[in-house]
Amino acid sequence: MTKRKAIPEAIQANVIHKSASRCVICYGTRKFTDPVYPSPGFQIAHIDQDAANSREDNLALLCVPCHSMYDSTFRQTKNYRPENIRQWRHQLYEDVEANRLPLR
């Protein structure tokens, strides 16, 4: 088991800012499109699921239910792949940067 390292505060702040406090999976799957959808909280997930790899390009903001699902292993279903998370994160970051998100 890999020892978890604390994610530096500046990197956490960047991930939250670039995501506009949106869950990457909810955004990518368009599960919630309302800009003020209620959230039970957010967590910063390690895309490669290696807690020791806290490089910013390996992190994504996820809501608690999506993070739990992403880190879980189900026998009868397929989880989202790291490639999905990276693609959705990239699209979210682009939309935030270009002001293509509805205002809160």
Secondary structure, DSSP 4 states (H G I P E B T S, - for coil): -PPPPPPPHHHHHHHHHHHTT--HHHHHHTS--STT---S-EEEEETTS-TT---GGGEEEEEHHHHHHHH---SSS-PPPHHHHHHHHHHHHHHHHTT-SPP-
